[in-house]
Amino acid sequence: MAEKIDWTAAKTAYITGSMGYRDIAAQFGVHRNEVAEKGKREGWVQARKKHREQTVSKACQIASLRPKRALLLQGSFCRHY
């Protein structure tokens, strides 16, 4: 009998991390195609993009509240996103 996969954890790892489908598949012990199909059905790529945009936006907002510390962050991070 196949083991039950924690798809919530797999999705979270994909959306919030930098791993691709192949890495997620290896970590959770499933075939890459299974992860890709699940990700496509559930919109993981779009969710990752949205998560990254929100994270960058929040980081830039926080940086703007701390001008002395923000120079490095704004110069090397916020301008690129």
C-alpha positions as CSV (number, residue, x, y, z in Angstrom):
1,M,0.0,0.0,0.0
2,A,1.3,3.5,-0.9
3,E,2.1,5.9,1.8
4,K,-0.1,8.9,2.3
5,I,1.6,12.1,1.1
6,D,1.2,15.3,3.1
7,W,0.2,17.4,0.2
8,T,-0.4,20.5,2.4
9,A,3.3,20.4,3.5
10,A,4.5,19.7,-0.1
11,K,2.5,22.7,-1.4
12,T,3.7,24.9,1.4
13,A,7.3,23.9,0.8
14,Y,6.9,24.7,-2.9
15,I,5.2,28.0,-2.5
16,T,7.3,29.4,0.3
17,G,10.7,27.9,-0.7
18,S,13.0,27.7,-3.6
19,M,12.6,24.0,-4.5
20,G,11.2,22.9,-7.8
21,Y,8.8,20.0,-8.4
22,R,11.7,17.6,-8.7
23,D,13.0,18.5,-5.3
24,I,9.6,18.4,-3.7
25,A,9.0,14.9,-5.3
26,A,12.3,13.7,-3.9
27,Q,11.6,15.1,-0.4
28,F,8.1,13.6,-0.2
29,G,8.9,10.3,-2.0
30,V,6.7,10.7,-5.1
31,H,7.3,10.9,-8.8
32,R,7.9,14.4,-10.2
33,N,5.0,14.1,-12.6
34,E,2.6,13.5,-9.7
35,V,3.8,16.7,-8.0
36,A,3.6,18.6,-11.3
37,E,0.0,17.4,-12.0
38,K,-1.1,18.3,-8.5
39,G,0.7,21.7,-8.7
40,K,-0.9,22.5,-12.1
41,R,-4.4,21.5,-10.8
42,E,-4.1,23.7,-7.7
43,G,-2.2,26.6,-9.2
44,W,1.0,26.3,-7.2
45,V,3.1,28.4,-9.6
46,Q,0.7,31.3,-9.4
47,A,0.5,31.0,-5.6
48,R,4.3,31.0,-5.4
49,K,4.5,34.1,-7.5
50,K,1.8,35.9,-5.4
51,H,3.6,34.8,-2.2
52,R,6.9,36.2,-3.4
53,E,5.4,39.5,-4.6
54,Q,3.7,39.9,-1.2
55,T,6.9,39.1,0.7
56,V,9.0,41.6,-1.4
57,S,6.3,44.2,-1.0
58,K,6.2,43.8,2.8
59,A,10.0,43.8,3.0
60,C,10.2,47.0,1.0
61,Q,7.5,48.6,3.3
62,I,9.4,47.6,6.4
63,A,12.7,48.9,4.8
64,S,11.1,52.2,4.1
65,L,10.2,52.6,7.8
66,R,13.9,52.2,8.7
67,P,15.7,54.5,6.3
68,K,19.2,54.0,7.6
69,R,18.9,50.2,7.3
70,A,16.9,50.3,4.2
71,L,19.6,51.5,1.8
72,L,21.2,48.1,1.4
73,L,17.8,46.4,1.1
74,Q,16.4,48.8,-1.3
75,G,19.5,48.9,-3.4
76,S,20.0,45.2,-3.8
77,F,16.6,43.7,-3.3
78,C,13.6,45.9,-3.9
79,R,14.7,47.4,-7.2
80,H,14.9,43.9,-8.7
81,Y,11.3,42.9,-7.9
